[in-house]
Amino acid sequence: MQLIEGVYEGAGRRFALVASRFNEFITSRLVEGAGDCLRRHGVADGDIAVVWVPGAFEIPLAARRIAEQGGFDAVVCLGAVIEGATDHHEYVAGNAAAGIARESVAADVPMTFGIITAASIEQAIERAGTKQGNLGWNAALSALEMTSVLRRIDQLAEQAEGREEA
Ligand code: INI
């Protein structure tokens, strides 16, 4: 039995952070958390790009464009959708989540979901570097793991091809 799992080694890898300006008070903390996580796992500061978009709704398109231009191993998507008086936030959050999942698979590049969905500003603050940790940090860690596990899956396929040829 072969076990395939990722490790958290970032040296030589390039990451893009796509962050929304909407609720920038919160999202700037997510950007800090994601950058901190990547640097602590060996990613060079110069190998991290930060791309700002207007809101969470715009994240999937920017993430797809970044993935298609090549050069990045993964895209970390960072935003904060906070419940309002209407159901507007549900459309924003739902489409951001579905869009990121769709574009990641379509572009064949890991895109991780670091978008806080919160019922209040307090809840969002708790997830942006206080009581409940930092969702940006977690999304960056998942991006590291996915780049690693995908590489290992590719290596497994190469090994299998080698055995067929022998
Ligand atoms: N964008 C967010 O990132 N978070 C929100 O909470 C939010 N709400 O609730 O309105 C939000 N709206 C803006 C949206 O993402 C788009 O930028 C806008 O609709 C223009 O397309």
Backbone and ligand atoms as CSV (ligand in chain L), in Angstrom:
chain,resi,resn,atom,element,x,y,z
A,1,MET,N,N,0.849,-1.193,0.000
A,1,MET,CA,C,0.000,0.000,0.000
A,1,MET,C,C,0.884,1.242,0.000
A,2,GLN,N,N,0.580,2.159,-0.893
A,2,GLN,CA,C,1.349,3.405,-0.926
A,2,GLN,C,C,0.520,4.533,-0.332
A,3,LEU,N,N,1.109,5.236,0.587
A,3,LEU,CA,C,0.423,6.356,1.235
A,3,LEU,C,C,0.891,7.657,0.597
A,4,ILE,N,N,-0.043,8.416,0.097
A,4,ILE,CA,C,0.298,9.715,-0.509
A,4,ILE,C,C,-0.260,10.815,0.375
A,5,GLU,N,N,0.628,11.612,0.919
A,5,GLU,CA,C,0.165,12.787,1.666
A,5,GLU,C,C,1.169,13.909,1.516
A,6,GLY,N,N,0.674,15.114,1.685
A,6,GLY,CA,C,1.531,16.270,1.466
A,6,GLY,C,C,2.362,16.620,2.687
A,7,VAL,N,N,3.430,17.373,2.445
A,7,VAL,CA,C,4.230,17.935,3.538
A,7,VAL,C,C,4.186,19.455,3.387
A,8,TYR,N,N,4.618,20.138,4.431
A,8,TYR,CA,C,4.553,21.600,4.416
A,8,TYR,C,C,5.931,22.184,4.133
A,9,GLU,N,N,6.369,22.055,2.887
A,9,GLU,CA,C,7.679,22.581,2.496
A,9,GLU,C,C,7.492,23.592,1.372
A,10,GLY,N,N,7.793,24.841,1.668
A,10,GLY,CA,C,7.488,25.879,0.697
A,10,GLY,C,C,8.662,26.385,-0.119
A,11,ALA,N,N,9.880,25.930,0.198
A,11,ALA,CA,C,11.058,26.454,-0.502
A,11,ALA,C,C,10.931,26.236,-2.011
A,12,GLY,N,N,11.159,27.280,-2.768
A,12,GLY,CA,C,11.111,27.181,-4.231
A,12,GLY,C,C,9.722,27.270,-4.827
A,13,ARG,N,N,8.711,27.356,-4.000
A,13,ARG,CA,C,7.329,27.434,-4.505
A,13,ARG,C,C,6.886,28.891,-4.582
A,14,ARG,N,N,5.955,29.178,-5.495
A,14,ARG,CA,C,5.418,30.545,-5.629
A,14,ARG,C,C,3.927,30.536,-5.346
A,15,PHE,N,N,3.489,31.505,-4.581
A,15,PHE,CA,C,2.079,31.584,-4.180
A,15,PHE,C,C,1.526,32.973,-4.463
A,16,ALA,N,N,0.269,33.002,-4.890
A,16,ALA,CA,C,-0.440,34.285,-5.032
A,16,ALA,C,C,-1.532,34.338,-3.971
A,17,LEU,N,N,-1.655,35.477,-3.326
A,17,LEU,CA,C,-2.749,35.720,-2.398
A,17,LEU,C,C,-3.708,36.676,-3.106
A,18,VAL,N,N,-4.963,36.274,-3.264
A,18,VAL,CA,C,-5.963,37.190,-3.830
A,18,VAL,C,C,-6.851,37.633,-2.681
A,19,ALA,N,N,-6.845,38.927,-2.422
A,19,ALA,CA,C,-7.564,39.438,-1.255
A,19,ALA,C,C,-8.569,40.505,-1.668
A,20,SER,N,N,-9.696,40.526,-0.964
A,20,SER,CA,C,-10.719,41.525,-1.289
A,20,SER,C,C,-10.548,42.774,-0.425
A,21,ARG,N,N,-10.764,43.939,-1.070
A,21,ARG,CA,C,-10.693,45.214,-0.340
A,21,ARG,C,C,-11.904,45.405,0.562
A,22,PHE,N,N,-13.015,44.795,0.208
A,22,PHE,CA,C,-14.225,44.908,1.021
A,22,PHE,C,C,-13.910,44.329,2.401
A,23,ASN,N,N,-14.258,45.029,3.442
A,23,ASN,CA,C,-13.908,44.636,4.815
A,23,ASN,C,C,-12.387,44.519,4.983
A,24,GLU,N,N,-11.687,45.492,4.406
A,24,GLU,CA,C,-10.216,45.459,4.391
A,24,GLU,C,C,-9.621,45.414,5.806
A,25,PHE,N,N,-10.335,45.963,6.746
A,25,PHE,CA,C,-9.903,45.921,8.144
A,25,PHE,C,C,-9.650,44.467,8.579
A,26,ILE,N,N,-10.513,43.568,8.086
A,26,ILE,CA,C,-10.382,42.134,8.388
A,26,ILE,C,C,-9.421,41.456,7.409
A,27,THR,N,N,-9.607,41.727,6.103
A,27,THR,CA,C,-8.845,40.958,5.104
A,27,THR,C,C,-7.345,41.265,5.161
A,28,SER,N,N,-6.985,42.479,5.583
A,28,SER,CA,C,-5.548,42.779,5.694
A,28,SER,C,C,-4.898,41.863,6.737
A,29,ARG,N,N,-5.645,41.488,7.765
A,29,ARG,CA,C,-5.115,40.561,8.774
A,29,ARG,C,C,-4.975,39.148,8.203
A,30,LEU,N,N,-5.885,38.801,7.284
A,30,LEU,CA,C,-5.788,37.482,6.636
A,30,LEU,C,C,-4.547,37.426,5.736
A,31,VAL,N,N,-4.291,38.534,5.046
A,31,VAL,CA,C,-3.094,38.603,4.183
A,31,VAL,C,C,-1.837,38.448,5.051
A,32,GLU,N,N,-1.811,39.137,6.174
A,32,GLU,CA,C,-0.660,39.019,7.087
A,32,GLU,C,C,-0.488,37.574,7.554
A,33,GLY,N,N,-1.596,36.949,7.945
A,33,GLY,CA,C,-1.548,35.567,8.439
A,33,GLY,C,C,-1.067,34.602,7.370
A,34,ALA,N,N,-1.578,34.760,6.159
A,34,ALA,CA,C,-1.179,33.856,5.071
A,34,ALA,C,C,0.303,34.029,4.758
A,35,GLY,N,N,0.755,35.279,4.689
A,35,GLY,CA,C,2.171,35.539,4.403
A,35,GLY,C,C,3.063,34.959,5.483
A,36,ASP,N,N,2.650,35.123,6.721
A,36,ASP,CA,C,3.422,34.596,7.852
A,36,ASP,C,C,3.548,33.072,7.743
A,37,CYS,N,N,2.441,32.413,7.460
A,37,CYS,CA,C,2.446,30.940,7.342
A,37,CYS,C,C,3.399,30.494,6.224
A,38,LEU,N,N,3.309,31.144,5.070
A,38,LEU,CA,C,4.139,30.728,3.932
A,38,LEU,C,C,5.625,30.944,4.236
A,39,ARG,N,N,5.955,32.115,4.774
A,39,ARG,CA,C,7.374,32.398,5.077
A,39,ARG,C,C,7.913,31.427,6.123
A,40,ARG,N,N,7.097,31.106,7.123
A,40,ARG,CA,C,7.556,30.177,8.172
A,40,ARG,C,C,7.774,28.761,7.641
A,41,HIS,N,N,7.184,28.479,6.468
A,41,HIS,CA,C,7.376,27.149,5.874
A,41,HIS,C,C,8.328,27.202,4.686
A,42,GLY,N,N,9.169,28.235,4.660
A,42,GLY,CA,C,10.275,28.248,3.700
A,42,GLY,C,C,10.036,28.978,2.402
A,43,VAL,N,N,8.863,29.604,2.227
A,43,VAL,CA,C,8.610,30.336,0.983
A,43,VAL,C,C,9.351,31.679,1.060
A,44,ALA,N,N,10.076,32.008,-0.014
A,44,ALA,CA,C,10.801,33.291,-0.041
A,44,ALA,C,C,9.787,34.426,-0.164
A,45,ASP,N,N,10.075,35.535,0.515
A,45,ASP,CA,C,9.155,36.673,0.477
A,45,ASP,C,C,8.877,37.116,-0.964
A,46,GLY,N,N,9.907,37.071,-1.793
A,46,GLY,CA,C,9.761,37.478,-3.191
A,46,GLY,C,C,8.932,36.504,-4.019
A,47,ASP,N,N,8.618,35.340,-3.471
A,47,ASP,CA,C,7.808,34.347,-4.184
A,47,ASP,C,C,6.338,34.410,-3.760
A,48,ILE,N,N,5.982,35.484,-3.048
A,48,ILE,CA,C,4.583,35.678,-2.640
A,48,ILE,C,C,4.078,36.962,-3.295
A,49,ALA,N,N,3.011,36.843,-4.094
A,49,ALA,CA,C,2.395,38.025,-4.719
A,49,ALA,C,C,1.051,38.273,-4.053
A,50,VAL,N,N,0.732,39.523,-3.806
A,50,VAL,CA,C,-0.574,39.873,-3.228
A,50,VAL,C,C,-1.362,40.652,-4.279
A,51,VAL,N,N,-2.543,40.165,-4.607
A,51,VAL,CA,C,-3.397,40.794,-5.616
A,51,VAL,C,C,-4.693,41.223,-4.927
A,52,TRP,N,N,-4.999,42.519,-4.987
A,52,TRP,CA,C,-6.220,43.022,-4.337
A,52,TRP,C,C,-7.337,43.162,-5.369
A,53,VAL,N,N,-8.530,42.713,-4.998
A,53,VAL,CA,C,-9.714,42.852,-5.864
A,53,VAL,C,C,-10.802,43.567,-5.049
A,54,PRO,N,N,-11.857,44.075,-5.732
A,54,PRO,CA,C,-12.845,44.873,-4.983
A,54,PRO,C,C,-13.544,44.114,-3.852
A,55,GLY,N,N,-14.075,42.930,-4.168
A,55,GLY,CA,C,-14.817,42.181,-3.152
A,55,GLY,C,C,-14.657,40.689,-3.354
A,56,ALA,N,N,-15.231,39.908,-2.458
A,56,ALA,CA,C,-15.113,38.447,-2.544
A,56,ALA,C,C,-15.706,37.919,-3.850
A,57,PHE,N,N,-16.709,38.602,-4.350
A,57,PHE,CA,C,-17.350,38.170,-5.595
A,57,PHE,C,C,-16.359,38.145,-6.763
A,58,GLU,N,N,-15.389,39.045,-6.727
A,58,GLU,CA,C,-14.424,39.158,-7.837
A,58,GLU,C,C,-13.233,38.196,-7.694
A,59,ILE,N,N,-13.137,37.503,-6.572
A,59,ILE,CA,C,-11.957,36.653,-6.332
A,59,ILE,C,C,-11.799,35.529,-7.364
A,60,PRO,N,N,-12.878,34.796,-7.714
A,60,PRO,CA,C,-12.671,33.656,-8.622
A,60,PRO,C,C,-12.045,34.028,-9.968
A,61,LEU,N,N,-12.483,35.126,-10.565
A,61,LEU,CA,C,-11.936,35.507,-11.880
A,61,LEU,C,C,-10.452,35.854,-11.763
A,62,ALA,N,N,-10.102,36.637,-10.756
A,62,ALA,CA,C,-8.688,37.008,-10.590
A,62,ALA,C,C,-7.841,35.761,-10.322
A,63,ALA,N,N,-8.373,34.852,-9.495
A,63,ALA,CA,C,-7.624,33.624,-9.178
A,63,ALA,C,C,-7.410,32.790,-10.444
A,64,ARG,N,N,-8.444,32.705,-11.278
A,64,ARG,CA,C,-8.331,31.946,-12.529
A,64,ARG,C,C,-7.290,32.568,-13.454
A,65,ARG,N,N,-7.324,33.910,-13.565
A,65,ARG,CA,C,-6.368,34.580,-14.454
A,65,ARG,C,C,-4.939,34.347,-13.975
A,66,ILE,N,N,-4.743,34.438,-12.684
A,66,ILE,CA,C,-3.410,34.200,-12.104
A,66,ILE,C,C,-2.957,32.771,-12.413
A,67,ALA,N,N,-3.871,31.829,-12.228
A,67,ALA,CA,C,-3.524,30.420,-12.459
A,67,ALA,C,C,-3.184,30.183,-13.929
A,68,GLU,N,N,-3.926,30.836,-14.818
A,68,GLU,CA,C,-3.708,30.622,-16.254
A,68,GLU,C,C,-2.421,31.261,-16.744
A,69,GLN,N,N,-2.029,32.366,-16.112
A,69,GLN,CA,C,-0.790,33.026,-16.537
A,69,GLN,C,C,0.417,32.174,-16.163
A,70,GLY,N,N,0.200,31.218,-15.278
A,70,GLY,CA,C,1.279,30.314,-14.891
A,70,GLY,C,C,2.231,30.955,-13.896
A,71,GLY,N,N,3.150,30.164,-13.426
A,71,GLY,CA,C,4.179,30.700,-12.536
A,71,GLY,C,C,3.848,30.584,-11.069
A,72,PHE,N,N,2.594,30.282,-10.740
A,72,PHE,CA,C,2.242,30.136,-9.327
A,72,PHE,C,C,1.809,28.695,-9.045
A,73,ASP,N,N,2.277,28.174,-7.930
A,73,ASP,CA,C,1.927,26.801,-7.554
A,73,ASP,C,C,0.531,26.726,-6.958
A,74,ALA,N,N,0.078,27.811,-6.343
A,74,ALA,CA,C,-1.256,27.811,-5.730
A,74,ALA,C,C,-1.717,29.247,-5.508
A,75,VAL,N,N,-3.015,29.387,-5.380
A,75,VAL,CA,C,-3.621,30.701,-5.119
A,75,VAL,C,C,-4.397,30.602,-3.802
A,76,VAL,N,N,-4.107,31.515,-2.894
A,76,VAL,CA,C,-4.793,31.547,-1.599
A,76,VAL,C,C,-5.828,32.679,-1.672
A,77,CYS,N,N,-7.103,32.326,-1.540
A,77,CYS,CA,C,-8.183,33.313,-1.706
A,77,CYS,C,C,-8.626,33.820,-0.331
A,78,LEU,N,N,-8.574,35.148,-0.161
A,78,LEU,CA,C,-8.815,35.733,1.158
A,78,LEU,C,C,-9.900,36.805,1.089
A,79,GLY,N,N,-10.899,36.669,1.950
A,79,GLY,CA,C,-11.973,37.655,1.962
A,79,GLY,C,C,-12.757,37.559,3.257
A,80,ALA,N,N,-13.716,38.465,3.398
A,80,ALA,CA,C,-14.580,38.460,4.581
A,80,ALA,C,C,-15.978,38.879,4.154
A,81,VAL,N,N,-16.912,37.948,4.295
A,81,VAL,CA,C,-18.305,38.262,3.976
A,81,VAL,C,C,-19.063,38.279,5.294
A,82,ILE,N,N,-19.623,39.434,5.584
A,82,ILE,CA,C,-20.294,39.619,6.876
A,82,ILE,C,C,-21.778,39.869,6.634
A,83,GLU,N,N,-22.588,39.139,7.379
A,83,GLU,CA,C,-24.043,39.184,7.228
A,83,GLU,C,C,-24.555,40.613,7.367
A,84,GLY,N,N,-25.488,40.983,6.486
A,84,GLY,CA,C,-26.097,42.313,6.573
A,84,GLY,C,C,-27.598,42.200,6.771
A,85,ALA,N,N,-28.290,43.298,6.560
A,85,ALA,CA,C,-29.740,43.335,6.796
A,85,ALA,C,C,-30.507,42.554,5.723
A,86,THR,N,N,-29.909,42.435,4.532
A,86,THR,CA,C,-30.565,41.690,3.451
A,86,THR,C,C,-29.803,40.382,3.209
A,87,ASP,N,N,-30.247,39.622,2.175
A,87,ASP,CA,C,-29.534,38.363,1.891
A,87,ASP,C,C,-28.411,38.545,0.858
A,88,HIS,N,N,-28.041,39.805,0.613
A,88,HIS,CA,C,-26.982,40.108,-0.357
A,88,HIS,C,C,-25.709,39.294,-0.080
A,89,HIS,N,N,-25.322,39.229,1.171
A,89,HIS,CA,C,-24.074,38.549,1.532
A,89,HIS,C,C,-24.085,37.071,1.135
A,90,GLU,N,N,-25.307,36.473,1.127
A,90,GLU,CA,C,-25.388,35.042,0.766
A,90,GLU,C,C,-25.008,34.825,-0.695
A,91,TYR,N,N,-25.419,35.762,-1.563
A,91,TYR,CA,C,-25.057,35.649,-2.978
A,91,TYR,C,C,-23.550,35.844,-3.144
A,92,VAL,N,N,-23.018,36.795,-2.413
A,92,VAL,CA,C,-21.569,37.073,-2.518
A,92,VAL,C,C,-20.777,35.855,-2.040
A,93,ALA,N,N,-21.103,35.343,-0.856
A,93,ALA,CA,C,-20.336,34.218,-0.287
A,93,ALA,C,C,-20.526,32.945,-1.111
A,94,GLY,N,N,-21.781,32.675,-1.486
A,94,GLY,CA,C,-22.064,31.444,-2.237
A,94,GLY,C,C,-21.346,31.425,-3.573
A,95,ASN,N,N,-21.390,32.569,-4.276
A,95,ASN,CA,C,-20.735,32.609,-5.577
A,95,ASN,C,C,-19.218,32.620,-5.454
A,96,ALA,N,N,-18.710,33.222,-4.415
A,96,ALA,CA,C,-17.251,33.196,-4.215
A,96,ALA,C,C,-16.796,31.756,-3.970
A,97,ALA,N,N,-17.484,31.057,-3.099
A,97,ALA,CA,C,-17.093,29.677,-2.774
A,97,ALA,C,C,-17.214,28.774,-3.998
A,98,ALA,N,N,-18.359,28.838,-4.658
A,98,ALA,CA,C,-18.565,27.979,-5.837
A,98,ALA,C,C,-17.585,28.349,-6.944
A,99,GLY,N,N,-17.347,29.657,-7.100
A,99,GLY,CA,C,-16.442,30.117,-8.157
A,99,GLY,C,C,-15.016,29.663,-7.922
A,100,ILE,N,N,-14.563,29.740,-6.709
A,100,ILE,CA,C,-13.184,29.321,-6.404
A,100,ILE,C,C,-13.036,27.815,-6.656
A,101,ALA,N,N,-14.007,27.040,-6.194
A,101,ALA,CA,C,-13.950,25.583,-6.412
A,101,ALA,C,C,-13.928,25.274,-7.907
A,102,ARG,N,N,-14.782,25.964,-8.650
A,102,ARG,CA,C,-14.880,25.705,-10.100
A,102,ARG,C,C,-13.590,26.097,-10.813
A,103,GLU,N,N,-13.063,27.274,-10.524
A,103,GLU,CA,C,-11.879,27.761,-11.243
A,103,GLU,C,C,-10.624,26.967,-10.880
A,104,SER,N,N,-10.582,26.479,-9.653
A,104,SER,CA,C,-9.432,25.672,-9.243
A,104,SER,C,C,-9.371,24.387,-10.059
A,105,VAL,N,N,-10.511,23.731,-10.164
A,105,VAL,CA,C,-10.557,22.481,-10.931
A,105,VAL,C,C,-10.324,22.775,-12.415
A,106,ALA,N,N,-10.936,23.839,-12.926
A,106,ALA,CA,C,-10.811,24.161,-14.355
A,106,ALA,C,C,-9.364,24.496,-14.717
A,107,ALA,N,N,-8.686,25.242,-13.843
A,107,ALA,CA,C,-7.308,25.652,-14.142
A,107,ALA,C,C,-6.291,24.600,-13.695
A,108,ASP,N,N,-6.735,23.612,-12.946
A,108,ASP,CA,C,-5.854,22.560,-12.427
A,108,ASP,C,C,-4.746,23.153,-11.538
A,109,VAL,N,N,-5.128,24.124,-10.758
A,109,VAL,CA,C,-4.199,24.777,-9.823
A,109,VAL,C,C,-4.909,24.878,-8.477
A,110,PRO,N,N,-4.244,24.507,-7.374
A,110,PRO,CA,C,-4.915,24.627,-6.076
A,110,PRO,C,C,-5.293,26.078,-5.767
A,111,MET,N,N,-6.531,26.260,-5.364
A,111,MET,CA,C,-7.000,27.569,-4.878
A,111,MET,C,C,-7.691,27.278,-3.565
A,112,THR,N,N,-7.215,27.873,-2.495
A,112,THR,CA,C,-7.793,27.531,-1.196
A,112,THR,C,C,-8.728,28.635,-0.716
A,113,PHE,N,N,-9.619,28.239,0.178
A,113,PHE,CA,C,-10.747,29.075,0.576
A,113,PHE,C,C,-10.475,29.725,1.939
A,114,GLY,N,N,-9.996,30.941,1.884
A,114,GLY,CA,C,-9.729,31.682,3.122
A,114,GLY,C,C,-10.693,32.855,3.240
A,115,ILE,N,N,-11.945,32.573,2.980
A,115,ILE,CA,C,-12.962,33.634,3.058
A,115,ILE,C,C,-13.794,33.424,4.317
A,116,ILE,N,N,-13.716,34.382,5.202
A,116,ILE,CA,C,-14.517,34.320,6.430
A,116,ILE,C,C,-15.966,34.591,6.061
A,117,THR,N,N,-16.866,33.756,6.568
A,117,THR,CA,C,-18.307,34.047,6.460
A,117,THR,C,C,-18.797,34.164,7.896
A,118,ALA,N,N,-19.232,35.348,8.266
A,118,ALA,CA,C,-19.540,35.593,9.673
A,118,ALA,C,C,-20.880,36.309,9.831
A,119,ALA,N,N,-21.489,36.061,10.965
A,119,ALA,CA,C,-22.773,36.694,11.269
A,119,ALA,C,C,-22.585,38.105,11.804
A,120,SER,N,N,-21.376,38.436,12.243
A,120,SER,CA,C,-21.133,39.766,12.812
A,120,SER,C,C,-19.660,40.139,12.638
A,121,ILE,N,N,-19.375,41.419,12.808
A,121,ILE,CA,C,-17.982,41.882,12.727
A,121,ILE,C,C,-17.156,41.208,13.825
A,122,GLU,N,N,-17.759,41.008,14.986
A,122,GLU,CA,C,-17.038,40.360,16.099
A,122,GLU,C,C,-16.595,38.954,15.698
A,123,GLN,N,N,-17.515,38.216,15.099
A,123,GLN,CA,C,-17.191,36.845,14.651
A,123,GLN,C,C,-16.049,36.880,13.631
A,124,ALA,N,N,-16.095,37.861,12.740
A,124,ALA,CA,C,-15.044,37.961,11.715
A,124,ALA,C,C,-13.693,38.265,12.376
A,125,ILE,N,N,-13.698,39.176,13.336
A,125,ILE,CA,C,-12.439,39.526,14.028
A,125,ILE,C,C,-11.866,38.290,14.726
A,126,GLU,N,N,-12.747,37.484,15.294
A,126,GLU,CA,C,-12.287,36.272,15.991
A,126,GLU,C,C,-11.541,35.319,15.054
A,127,ARG,N,N,-11.881,35.382,13.749
A,127,ARG,CA,C,-11.272,34.474,12.771
A,127,ARG,C,C,-10.143,35.134,11.974
A,128,ALA,N,N,-9.794,36.334,12.358
A,128,ALA,CA,C,-8.756,37.084,11.627
A,128,ALA,C,C,-7.578,37.401,12.537
A,129,GLY,N,N,-7.233,36.442,13.375
A,129,GLY,CA,C,-6.019,36.623,14.175
A,129,GLY,C,C,-6.262,36.795,15.654
A,130,THR,N,N,-7.484,36.494,16.117
A,130,THR,CA,C,-7.707,36.553,17.569
A,130,THR,C,C,-8.173,35.173,18.068
A,131,LYS,N,N,-9.284,35.125,18.795
A,131,LYS,CA,C,-9.736,33.898,19.478
A,131,LYS,C,C,-9.718,32.611,18.650
A,132,GLN,N,N,-10.200,32.712,17.425
A,132,GLN,CA,C,-10.356,31.502,16.605
A,132,GLN,C,C,-9.227,31.323,15.590
A,133,GLY,N,N,-8.110,31.945,15.850
A,133,GLY,CA,C,-6.984,31.805,14.917
A,133,GLY,C,C,-7.095,32.769,13.751
A,134,ASN,N,N,-6.411,32.411,12.673
A,134,ASN,CA,C,-6.388,33.284,11.495
A,134,ASN,C,C,-6.675,32.415,10.267
A,135,LEU,N,N,-7.831,32.653,9.656
A,135,LEU,CA,C,-8.247,31.818,8.518
A,135,LEU,C,C,-7.282,31.945,7.338
A,136,GLY,N,N,-6.634,33.089,7.227
A,136,GLY,CA,C,-5.644,33.261,6.162
A,136,GLY,C,C,-4.464,32.317,6.354
A,137,TRP,N,N,-4.040,32.182,7.603
A,137,TRP,CA,C,-2.941,31.268,7.936
A,137,TRP,C,C,-3.342,29.844,7.537
A,138,ASN,N,N,-4.565,29.435,7.911
A,138,ASN,CA,C,-5.034,28.078,7.604
A,138,ASN,C,C,-5.132,27.842,6.095
A,139,ALA,N,N,-5.612,28.846,5.370
A,139,ALA,CA,C,-5.767,28.685,3.917
A,139,ALA,C,C,-4.398,28.570,3.249
A,140,ALA,N,N,-3.411,29.288,3.772
A,140,ALA,CA,C,-2.063,29.187,3.219
A,140,ALA,C,C,-1.470,27.803,3.498
A,141,LEU,N,N,-1.737,27.279,4.691
A,141,LEU,CA,C,-1.227,25.943,5.035
A,141,LEU,C,C,-1.850,24.877,4.111
A,142,SER,N,N,-3.131,25.027,3.834
A,142,SER,CA,C,-3.794,24.092,2.914
A,142,SER,C,C,-3.208,24.206,1.510
A,143,ALA,N,N,-2.856,25.422,1.104
A,143,ALA,CA,C,-2.243,25.605,-0.216
A,143,ALA,C,C,-0.890,24.897,-0.275
A,144,LEU,N,N,-0.106,25.021,0.785
A,144,LEU,CA,C,1.190,24.323,0.846
A,144,LEU,C,C,0.978,22.815,0.720
A,145,GLU,N,N,-0.001,22.308,1.474
A,145,GLU,CA,C,-0.257,20.865,1.461
A,145,GLU,C,C,-0.703,20.398,0.075
A,146,MET,N,N,-1.560,21.183,-0.572
A,146,MET,CA,C,-2.053,20.772,-1.890
A,146,MET,C,C,-0.956,20.779,-2.947
A,147,THR,N,N,-0.062,21.771,-2.908
A,147,THR,CA,C,1.023,21.771,-3.903
A,147,THR,C,C,1.869,20.521,-3.728
A,148,SER,N,N,2.072,20.140,-2.480
A,148,SER,CA,C,2.901,18.974,-2.184
A,148,SER,C,C,2.204,17.674,-2.599
A,149,VAL,N,N,0.935,17.543,-2.233
A,149,VAL,CA,C,0.246,16.281,-2.524
A,149,VAL,C,C,0.044,16.107,-4.036
A,150,LEU,N,N,-0.199,17.198,-4.758
A,150,LEU,CA,C,-0.364,17.077,-6.215
A,150,LEU,C,C,0.945,16.651,-6.867
A,151,ARG,N,N,2.052,17.206,-6.372
A,151,ARG,CA,C,3.356,16.823,-6.899
A,151,ARG,C,C,3.621,15.341,-6.664
A,152,ARG,N,N,3.238,14.876,-5.492
A,152,ARG,CA,C,3.457,13.459,-5.174
A,152,ARG,C,C,2.558,12.540,-6.000
A,153,ILE,N,N,1.356,12.991,-6.285
A,153,ILE,CA,C,0.469,12.202,-7.160
A,153,ILE,C,C,1.103,12.102,-8.550
A,154,ASP,N,N,1.656,13.219,-9.045
A,154,ASP,CA,C,2.309,13.207,-10.358
A,154,ASP,C,C,3.502,12.246,-10.350
A,155,GLN,N,N,4.271,12.270,-9.257
A,155,GLN,CA,C,5.436,11.369,-9.162
A,155,GLN,C,C,4.998,9.911,-9.187
A,156,LEU,N,N,3.871,9.642,-8.529
A,156,LEU,CA,C,3.338,8.278,-8.494
A,156,LEU,C,C,2.984,7.807,-9.903
A,157,ALA,N,N,2.366,8.727,-10.657
A,157,ALA,CA,C,1.994,8.395,-12.030
A,157,ALA,C,C,3.237,8.138,-12.871
A,158,GLU,N,N,4.282,8.961,-12.658
A,158,GLU,CA,C,5.534,8.769,-13.406
A,158,GLU,C,C,6.163,7.420,-13.077
A,159,GLN,N,N,6.122,7.046,-11.794
A,159,GLN,CA,C,6.669,5.743,-11.377
A,159,GLN,C,C,5.907,4.603,-12.063
A,160,ALA,N,N,4.573,4.747,-12.104
A,160,ALA,CA,C,3.737,3.701,-12.709
A,160,ALA,C,C,4.059,3.569,-14.196
A,161,GLU,N,N,4.263,4.718,-14.867
A,161,GLU,CA,C,4.615,4.704,-16.296
A,161,GLU,C,C,5.952,4.009,-16.502
A,162,GLY,N,N,6.907,4.303,-15.593
A,162,GLY,CA,C,8.243,3.686,-15.666
A,162,GLY,C,C,8.146,2.176,-15.570
A,163,ARG,N,N,7.265,1.698,-14.698
A,163,ARG,CA,C,7.119,0.242,-14.524
A,163,ARG,C,C,6.509,-0.402,-15.769
A,164,GLU,N,N,5.572,0.348,-16.386
A,164,GLU,CA,C,4.952,-0.196,-17.610
A,164,GLU,C,C,5.972,-0.357,-18.713
A,165,GLU,N,N,6.872,0.636,-18.813
A,165,GLU,CA,C,7.880,0.614,-19.894
A,165,GLU,C,C,8.920,-0.482,-19.668
A,166,ALA,N,N,9.214,-0.809,-18.412
A,166,ALA,CA,C,10.279,-1.783,-18.098
A,166,ALA,C,C,9.864,-3.208,-18.504
L,1,INI,N1,N,-17.961,41.764,-0.619
L,1,INI,C1,C,-17.246,41.163,0.357
L,1,INI,O1,O,-16.078,40.806,0.125
L,1,INI,N2,N,-17.800,40.967,1.578
L,1,INI,C2,C,-19.085,41.341,1.870
L,1,INI,O2,O,-19.530,41.148,3.024
L,1,INI,C3,C,-19.849,41.955,0.852
L,1,INI,N3,N,-21.220,42.346,1.122
L,1,INI,O3,O,-21.812,41.835,2.072
L,1,INI,O4,O,-21.789,43.142,0.409
L,1,INI,C4,C,-19.251,42.174,-0.411
L,1,INI,N4,N,-19.907,42.779,-1.403
L,1,INI,C5,C,-19.241,43.284,-2.588
L,1,INI,C6,C,-19.091,42.222,-3.667
L,1,INI,O5,O,-18.104,41.276,-3.330
L,1,INI,C7,C,-18.674,42.851,-5.011
L,1,INI,O6,O,-17.418,43.446,-4.877
L,1,INI,C8,C,-19.674,43.891,-5.525
L,1,INI,O7,O,-20.979,43.379,-5.541
L,1,INI,C9,C,-19.288,44.347,-6.960
L,1,INI,O8,O,-19.353,43.249,-7.875
